Amino acid sequence: MAASESQVQGPLSDRELQVIELVAAGLTNQEIAEKLEISKRTVDNHVSNILTKTETDNRVALVRWALQWGKVCLDDVNCCALPNASLPTLENEAIS
């Protein structure tokens, strides 16, 4: 069973959160390493540490945990729209 957010074994670092996001996006450890400009071995270590901290057994369970606790946003799942000045308002939207 995956750890709840409050039961995570030690806090997740910013880098670990980046790795979780990229795992959730479907990248391999090699692709994550290239994107973050770090070695694959470092990514392997991050993933191992993340699995331990979140008490998940594999990448799928990790992504499920991250979605459950709002750590990732996938295709508008678990995403909250923040107010943005560039978004159209009702006043300036074209009516079809």
TORVOFI-347425 format. One record per atom (N, C-alpha, C): atom name; z, x, y; residue number from 1; residue in three letters. Coordinates in Angstrom, 2 decimals, always signed. Each point is the difference from the previous one (the first is absolute). Example, Ala and Ser with C-alpha at 12.3 -4.5 7.8 and 13.67 -1.06 7.14 Angstrom:
! residues 2
{atom "N",{+7.80,+13.19,-5.69},1,"ALA"}
{atom "CA",{+0.00,-0.89,+1.19},1,"ALA"}
{atom "C",{+0.00,+0.90,+1.20},1,"ALA"}
{atom "N",{-0.72,-0.35,+1.05},2,"SER"}
{atom "CA",{+0.06,+0.82,+1.19},2,"SER"}
{atom "C",{+0.73,-0.77,+1.09},2,"SER"}
***
This chain:
! residues 96
{atom "N",{+0.00,+0.85,-1.19},1,"MET"}
{atom "CA",{+0.00,-0.85,+1.19},1,"MET"}
{atom "C",{+0.00,+0.88,+1.24},1,"MET"}
{atom "N",{-0.83,-0.34,+0.96},2,"ALA"}
{atom "CA",{-0.12,+0.78,+1.23},2,"ALA"}
{atom "C",{+1.23,-0.18,+0.88},2,"ALA"}
{atom "N",{+0.32,+1.03,+0.72},3,"ALA"}
{atom "CA",{+1.14,-0.04,+0.91},3,"ALA"}
{atom "C",{-0.32,-0.90,+1.19},3,"ALA"}
{atom "N",{+1.03,-0.68,+0.48},4,"SER"}
{atom "CA",{-0.19,-0.77,+1.23},4,"SER"}
{atom "C",{-0.06,+1.00,+1.15},4,"SER"}
{atom "N",{-0.42,-0.48,+1.14},5,"GLU"}
{atom "CA",{-0.13,+0.91,+1.15},5,"GLU"}
{atom "C",{+1.33,+0.69,+0.30},5,"GLU"}
{atom "N",{+1.09,-0.73,-0.10},6,"SER"}
{atom "CA",{+1.30,+0.58,+0.32},6,"SER"}
{atom "C",{+0.53,+0.90,-1.11},6,"SER"}
{atom "N",{-0.62,-0.07,-1.20},7,"GLN"}
{atom "CA",{+0.46,+0.81,-1.12},7,"GLN"}
{atom "C",{-0.86,+1.23,-0.23},7,"GLN"}
{atom "N",{-0.95,+0.26,+0.88},8,"VAL"}
{atom "CA",{-0.87,+1.17,-0.18},8,"VAL"}
{atom "C",{+0.89,+1.24,-0.07},8,"VAL"}
{atom "N",{-0.31,+0.87,-0.97},9,"GLN"}
{atom "CA",{+0.78,+1.22,-0.23},9,"GLN"}
{atom "C",{-0.33,+1.04,+1.06},9,"GLN"}
{atom "N",{+0.57,-0.13,+1.16},10,"GLY"}
{atom "CA",{-0.31,+0.90,+1.11},10,"GLY"}
{atom "C",{-1.11,-0.60,+0.84},10,"GLY"}
{atom "N",{+0.03,+0.27,+1.30},11,"PRO"}
{atom "CA",{-1.01,-0.59,+0.87},11,"PRO"}
{atom "C",{-1.38,+0.62,-0.25},11,"PRO"}
{atom "N",{-1.02,-0.81,+0.20},12,"LEU"}
{atom "CA",{-1.37,+0.49,-0.11},12,"LEU"}
{atom "C",{-0.37,+0.70,+1.31},12,"LEU"}
{atom "N",{-0.60,+1.16,-0.12},13,"SER"}
{atom "CA",{-0.42,+0.74,+1.20},13,"SER"}
{atom "C",{-1.27,-0.63,+0.56},13,"SER"}
{atom "N",{-0.34,+0.38,+1.22},14,"ASP"}
{atom "CA",{-1.25,-0.48,+0.59},14,"ASP"}
{atom "C",{-1.19,+0.40,-0.85},14,"ASP"}
{atom "N",{+0.03,+1.22,-0.53},15,"ARG"}
{atom "CA",{-1.10,+0.48,-0.84},15,"ARG"}
{atom "C",{-0.07,-0.83,-1.29},15,"ARG"}
{atom "N",{+1.14,-0.31,-0.59},16,"GLU"}
{atom "CA",{+0.00,-0.83,-1.22},16,"GLU"}
{atom "C",{-0.56,-1.39,+0.28},16,"GLU"}
{atom "N",{+0.32,-0.54,+1.17},17,"LEU"}
{atom "CA",{-0.56,-1.31,+0.37},17,"LEU"}
{atom "C",{-1.51,+0.09,+0.17},17,"LEU"}
{atom "N",{-0.49,+1.13,+0.55},18,"GLN"}
{atom "CA",{-1.45,+0.21,+0.11},18,"GLN"}
{atom "C",{-0.63,+0.03,-1.39},18,"GLN"}
{atom "N",{+0.63,+0.70,-0.92},19,"VAL"}
{atom "CA",{-0.52,+0.12,-1.36},19,"VAL"}
{atom "C",{-0.02,-1.38,-0.66},19,"VAL"}
{atom "N",{+1.05,-0.79,+0.17},20,"ILE"}
{atom "CA",{+0.04,-1.35,-0.58},20,"ILE"}
{atom "C",{-1.18,-0.82,+0.53},20,"ILE"}
{atom "N",{-0.25,+0.08,+1.30},21,"GLU"}
{atom "CA",{-1.11,-0.73,+0.60},21,"GLU"}
{atom "C",{-1.33,+0.39,-0.63},21,"GLU"}
{atom "N",{-0.19,+1.28,-0.23},22,"LEU"}
{atom "CA",{-1.25,+0.48,-0.57},22,"LEU"}
{atom "C",{-0.12,-0.33,-1.49},22,"LEU"}
{atom "N",{+1.13,+0.03,-0.71},23,"VAL"}
{atom "CA",{+0.00,-0.45,-1.40},23,"VAL"}
{atom "C",{-0.41,-1.47,-0.05},23,"VAL"}
{atom "N",{+0.58,-0.80,+0.89},24,"ALA"}
{atom "CA",{-0.30,-1.43,+0.05},24,"ALA"}
{atom "C",{-1.47,-0.25,+0.35},24,"ALA"}
{atom "N",{-0.60,+0.92,+0.76},25,"ALA"}
{atom "CA",{-1.41,-0.12,+0.35},25,"ALA"}
{atom "C",{-0.91,+0.39,-1.15},25,"ALA"}
{atom "N",{+0.60,+0.50,-1.10},26,"GLY"}
{atom "CA",{-0.79,+0.33,-1.18},26,"GLY"}
{atom "C",{-0.46,+1.44,-0.10},26,"GLY"}
{atom "N",{+0.51,+0.87,+0.85},27,"LEU"}
{atom "CA",{-0.41,+1.39,-0.03},27,"LEU"}
{atom "C",{+0.67,+0.75,-1.15},27,"LEU"}
{atom "N",{-0.71,+0.95,-0.57},28,"THR"}
{atom "CA",{+0.58,+0.88,-1.02},28,"THR"}
{atom "C",{+0.87,+1.04,+0.71},28,"THR"}
{atom "N",{+0.79,+0.71,-0.78},29,"ASN"}
{atom "CA",{+0.82,+1.06,+0.60},29,"ASN"}
{atom "C",{-0.87,+1.07,+0.66},29,"ASN"}
{atom "N",{-1.14,+0.31,-0.60},30,"GLN"}
{atom "CA",{-0.91,+0.99,+0.60},30,"GLN"}
{atom "C",{-0.54,-0.51,+1.34},30,"GLN"}
{atom "N",{-0.38,-1.27,+0.05},31,"GLU"}
{atom "CA",{-0.52,-0.58,+1.25},31,"GLU"}
{atom "C",{+1.09,-0.06,+1.06},31,"GLU"}
{atom "N",{+1.23,-0.30,-0.41},32,"ILE"}
{atom "CA",{+1.13,-0.02,+0.94},32,"ILE"}
{atom "C",{+0.21,+1.40,+0.56},32,"ILE"}
{atom "N",{-0.05,+1.00,-0.88},33,"ALA"}
{atom "CA",{+0.18,+1.40,+0.43},33,"ALA"}
{atom "C",{-1.03,+0.38,+1.04},33,"ALA"}
{atom "N",{-1.25,-0.37,-0.25},34,"GLU"}
{atom "CA",{-1.07,+0.34,+0.95},34,"GLU"}
{atom "C",{+0.21,-0.72,+1.33},34,"GLU"}
{atom "N",{+0.36,-1.27,-0.07},35,"LYS"}
{atom "CA",{+0.19,-0.78,+1.23},35,"LYS"}
{atom "C",{+1.16,+0.54,+0.84},35,"LYS"}
{atom "N",{+1.10,+0.38,-0.67},36,"LEU"}
{atom "CA",{+1.18,+0.49,+0.72},36,"LEU"}
{atom "C",{-0.02,+1.51,+0.22},36,"LEU"}
{atom "N",{-1.06,+0.66,-0.53},37,"GLU"}
{atom "CA",{-0.15,+1.44,+0.13},37,"GLU"}
{atom "C",{+1.20,+0.76,-0.57},37,"GLU"}
{atom "N",{+0.39,-0.42,-1.21},38,"ILE"}
{atom "CA",{+1.07,+0.67,-0.75},38,"ILE"}
{atom "C",{-0.52,+0.21,-1.42},38,"ILE"}
{atom "N",{+0.72,+0.75,-0.81},39,"SER"}
{atom "CA",{-0.45,+0.26,-1.36},39,"SER"}
{atom "C",{+0.23,-1.21,-0.90},39,"SER"}
{atom "N",{-0.79,-0.08,-1.06},40,"LYS"}
{atom "CA",{+0.16,-1.08,-0.97},40,"LYS"}
{atom "C",{+1.38,+0.10,-0.64},40,"LYS"}
{atom "N",{+0.47,+1.22,-0.23},41,"ARG"}
{atom "CA",{+1.33,+0.17,-0.60},41,"ARG"}
{atom "C",{+1.09,-0.59,+0.90},41,"ARG"}
{atom "N",{-0.15,+0.16,+1.31},42,"THR"}
{atom "CA",{+0.96,-0.59,+0.94},42,"THR"}
{atom "C",{-0.04,-1.52,-0.09},42,"THR"}
{atom "N",{-1.20,-0.56,-0.10},43,"VAL"}
{atom "CA",{-0.12,-1.45,-0.15},43,"VAL"}
{atom "C",{+0.64,-0.43,-1.31},43,"VAL"}
{atom "N",{-0.26,+0.74,-1.09},44,"ASP"}
{atom "CA",{+0.62,-0.32,-1.29},44,"ASP"}
{atom "C",{+1.53,-0.05,+0.14},44,"ASP"}
{atom "N",{+0.55,+0.98,+0.72},45,"ASN"}
{atom "CA",{+1.46,+0.04,+0.21},45,"ASN"}
{atom "C",{+0.47,-1.18,+0.83},45,"ASN"}
{atom "N",{-0.75,-0.34,+1.05},46,"HIS"}
{atom "CA",{+0.37,-1.16,+0.82},46,"HIS"}
{atom "C",{+0.00,-1.27,-0.84},46,"HIS"}
{atom "N",{-1.05,-0.20,-0.79},47,"VAL"}
{atom "CA",{-0.10,-1.21,-0.82},47,"VAL"}
{atom "C",{+1.16,-0.05,-0.99},47,"VAL"}
{atom "N",{+0.30,+1.11,-0.63},48,"SER"}
{atom "CA",{+1.12,+0.06,-0.94},48,"SER"}
{atom "C",{+1.32,-0.35,+0.69},48,"SER"}
{atom "N",{+0.23,+0.58,+1.17},49,"ASN"}
{atom "CA",{+1.23,-0.29,+0.76},49,"ASN"}
{atom "C",{+0.06,-1.47,+0.41},49,"ASN"}
{atom "N",{-1.13,-0.55,+0.41},50,"ILE"}
{atom "CA",{-0.06,-1.40,+0.43},50,"ILE"}
{atom "C",{+0.32,-0.91,-1.19},50,"ILE"}
{atom "N",{-0.60,+0.28,-1.15},51,"LEU"}
{atom "CA",{+0.27,-0.83,-1.19},51,"LEU"}
{atom "C",{+1.48,+0.04,-0.36},51,"LEU"}
{atom "N",{+0.61,+1.18,+0.11},52,"THR"}
{atom "CA",{+1.43,+0.12,-0.28},52,"THR"}
{atom "C",{+0.83,-0.77,+1.01},52,"THR"}
{atom "N",{-0.30,+0.18,+1.27},53,"LYS"}
{atom "CA",{+0.77,-0.67,+1.06},53,"LYS"}
{atom "C",{-0.10,-1.52,-0.08},53,"LYS"}
{atom "N",{-1.17,-0.50,-0.35},54,"THR"}
{atom "CA",{-0.21,-1.45,-0.04},54,"THR"}
{atom "C",{+0.27,-0.59,-1.38},54,"THR"}
{atom "N",{+0.34,+0.88,-0.94},55,"GLU"}
{atom "CA",{+0.26,-0.41,-1.38},55,"GLU"}
{atom "C",{-1.17,-0.80,-0.58},55,"GLU"}
{atom "N",{-1.21,+0.48,+0.28},56,"THR"}
{atom "CA",{-1.20,-0.61,-0.57},56,"THR"}
{atom "C",{-0.57,+0.97,-1.03},56,"THR"}
{atom "N",{-0.72,-0.56,-0.97},57,"ASP"}
{atom "CA",{-0.48,+0.80,-1.12},57,"ASP"}
{atom "C",{-1.42,+0.52,+0.16},57,"ASP"}
{atom "N",{-0.77,-0.62,+0.90},58,"ASN"}
{atom "CA",{-1.40,+0.39,+0.13},58,"ASN"}
{atom "C",{-0.53,-0.46,+1.36},58,"ASN"}
{atom "N",{-1.24,+0.33,+0.28},59,"ARG"}
{atom "CA",{-0.60,-0.30,+1.30},59,"ARG"}
{atom "C",{-0.11,-1.50,+0.25},59,"ARG"}
{atom "N",{-0.30,-0.76,-1.03},60,"VAL"}
{atom "CA",{-0.11,-1.45,+0.18},60,"VAL"}
{atom "C",{+1.35,-0.59,+0.39},60,"VAL"}
{atom "N",{+1.04,+0.40,-0.71},61,"ALA"}
{atom "CA",{+1.35,-0.48,+0.32},61,"ALA"}
{atom "C",{+0.41,+0.45,+1.40},61,"ALA"}
{atom "N",{-0.41,+1.21,+0.38},62,"LEU"}
{atom "CA",{+0.30,+0.50,+1.34},62,"LEU"}
{atom "C",{-0.66,-0.86,+1.07},62,"LEU"}
{atom "N",{-1.26,-0.33,-0.20},63,"VAL"}
{atom "CA",{-0.72,-0.83,+0.98},63,"VAL"}
{atom "C",{+0.64,-1.39,+0.07},63,"VAL"}
{atom "N",{+0.37,-0.55,-1.14},64,"ARG"}
{atom "CA",{+0.69,-1.31,+0.01},64,"ARG"}
{atom "C",{+1.31,+0.10,+0.79},64,"ARG"}
{atom "N",{+0.75,+1.07,-0.20},65,"TRP"}
{atom "CA",{+1.25,+0.21,+0.73},65,"TRP"}
{atom "C",{-0.28,+0.10,+1.50},65,"TRP"}
{atom "N",{-1.01,+0.79,+0.35},66,"ALA"}
{atom "CA",{-0.33,+0.21,+1.42},66,"ALA"}
{atom "C",{-0.44,-1.30,+0.66},66,"ALA"}
{atom "N",{-0.76,-0.82,-0.71},67,"LEU"}
{atom "CA",{-0.40,-1.30,+0.54},67,"LEU"}
{atom "C",{+1.22,-0.90,+0.18},67,"LEU"}
{atom "N",{+0.85,-0.01,-1.02},68,"GLN"}
{atom "CA",{+1.19,-0.86,+0.05},68,"GLN"}
{atom "C",{+0.90,+0.33,+1.19},68,"GLN"}
{atom "N",{+0.12,+1.27,+0.31},69,"TRP"}
{atom "CA",{+0.91,+0.43,+1.07},69,"TRP"}
{atom "C",{-0.71,+0.30,+1.31},69,"TRP"}
{atom "N",{-1.27,-0.41,+0.10},70,"GLY"}
{atom "CA",{-0.71,+0.12,+1.27},70,"GLY"}
{atom "C",{-0.31,+1.43,+0.41},70,"GLY"}
{atom "N",{-0.16,+0.89,-0.96},71,"LYS"}
{atom "CA",{-0.29,+1.39,+0.32},71,"LYS"}
{atom "C",{-1.50,+0.26,+0.15},71,"LYS"}
{atom "N",{-0.82,-0.91,-0.52},72,"VAL"}
{atom "CA",{-1.45,+0.14,+0.11},72,"VAL"}
{atom "C",{-0.60,-1.34,+0.36},72,"VAL"}
{atom "N",{-1.21,+0.06,+0.51},73,"CYS"}
{atom "CA",{-0.78,-1.18,+0.36},73,"CYS"}
{atom "C",{-1.34,+0.14,-0.69},73,"CYS"}
{atom "N",{-0.33,-0.94,-0.87},74,"LEU"}
{atom "CA",{-1.28,+0.04,-0.73},74,"LEU"}
{atom "C",{-0.78,-1.26,+0.27},74,"LEU"}
{atom "N",{-1.18,+0.14,+0.57},75,"ASP"}
{atom "CA",{-0.89,-1.14,+0.22},75,"ASP"}
{atom "C",{+0.74,-1.20,+0.57},75,"ASP"}
{atom "N",{+0.75,+0.22,+1.04},76,"ASP"}
{atom "CA",{+0.76,-1.04,+0.69},76,"ASP"}
{atom "C",{+1.13,-0.60,-0.83},76,"ASP"}
{atom "N",{+0.40,+0.64,-1.09},77,"VAL"}
{atom "CA",{+1.18,-0.42,-0.76},77,"VAL"}
{atom "C",{+1.17,+0.79,+0.55},77,"VAL"}
{atom "N",{+1.07,-0.67,+0.34},78,"ASN"}
{atom "CA",{+1.20,+0.63,+0.56},78,"ASN"}
{atom "C",{-0.24,+0.58,+1.38},78,"ASN"}
{atom "N",{-0.99,-0.50,+0.70},79,"CYS"}
{atom "CA",{-0.28,+0.51,+1.34},79,"CYS"}
{atom "C",{+0.48,-1.02,+1.02},79,"CYS"}
{atom "N",{+0.64,+0.49,+1.01},80,"CYS"}
{atom "CA",{+0.34,-0.90,+1.08},80,"CYS"}
{atom "C",{-0.81,+0.43,+1.22},80,"CYS"}
{atom "N",{-0.60,-0.97,+0.62},81,"ALA"}
{atom "CA",{-0.81,+0.30,+1.19},81,"ALA"}
{atom "C",{+0.94,+0.22,+1.17},81,"ALA"}
{atom "N",{-0.12,+1.15,+0.60},82,"LEU"}
{atom "CA",{+0.81,+0.30,+1.18},82,"LEU"}
{atom "C",{-0.78,-0.44,+1.24},82,"LEU"}
{atom "N",{+0.70,-0.43,+1.01},83,"PRO"}
{atom "CA",{-0.71,-0.38,+1.23},83,"PRO"}
{atom "C",{-0.85,+1.16,+0.49},83,"PRO"}
{atom "N",{-1.22,-0.33,+0.39},84,"ASN"}
{atom "CA",{-0.91,+1.04,+0.46},84,"ASN"}
{atom "C",{-0.78,-0.55,+1.19},84,"ASN"}
{atom "N",{+0.04,+0.71,+1.08},85,"ALA"}
{atom "CA",{-0.65,-0.47,+1.23},85,"ALA"}
{atom "C",{-1.51,-0.14,-0.17},85,"ALA"}
{atom "N",{-0.58,+0.70,-0.96},86,"SER"}
{atom "CA",{-1.45,-0.06,-0.15},86,"SER"}
{atom "C",{-0.46,-1.19,-0.84},86,"SER"}
{atom "N",{+0.93,-0.73,-0.59},87,"LEU"}
{atom "CA",{-0.38,-1.16,-0.79},87,"LEU"}
{atom "C",{-0.44,-1.13,+0.92},87,"LEU"}
{atom "N",{-1.03,-0.75,-0.40},88,"PRO"}
{atom "CA",{-0.45,-1.10,+0.86},88,"PRO"}
{atom "C",{+1.04,-1.11,+0.06},88,"PRO"}
{atom "N",{+0.05,-0.65,+1.13},89,"THR"}
{atom "CA",{+0.90,-1.14,+0.15},89,"THR"}
{atom "C",{-0.83,-1.26,-0.05},89,"THR"}
{atom "N",{+0.64,-1.14,-0.09},90,"LEU"}
{atom "CA",{-0.72,-1.27,-0.03},90,"LEU"}
{atom "C",{-0.82,-0.20,+1.26},90,"LEU"}
{atom "N",{+0.48,+0.52,+1.11},91,"GLU"}
{atom "CA",{-0.68,-0.19,+1.26},91,"GLU"}
{atom "C",{-1.35,+0.69,+0.07},91,"GLU"}
{atom "N",{-0.12,+1.19,-0.65},92,"ASN"}
{atom "CA",{-1.25,+0.72,+0.10},92,"ASN"}
{atom "C",{-0.81,+0.02,-1.28},92,"ASN"}
{atom "N",{+0.38,-0.80,-0.99},93,"GLU"}
{atom "CA",{-0.80,-0.12,-1.22},93,"GLU"}
{atom "C",{-1.18,-0.91,+0.25},93,"GLU"}
{atom "N",{-1.13,+0.34,-0.56},94,"ALA"}
{atom "CA",{-1.17,-0.85,+0.11},94,"ALA"}
{atom "C",{+0.16,-1.18,-0.96},94,"ALA"}
{atom "N",{-0.31,-1.16,+0.45},95,"ILE"}
{atom "CA",{+0.07,-1.19,-0.83},95,"ILE"}
{atom "C",{-1.39,-0.29,-0.53},95,"ILE"}
{atom "N",{-0.11,-0.11,-1.32},96,"SER"}
{atom "CA",{-1.32,-0.24,-0.61},96,"SER"}
{atom "C",{-0.32,-1.46,-0.03},96,"SER"}
***
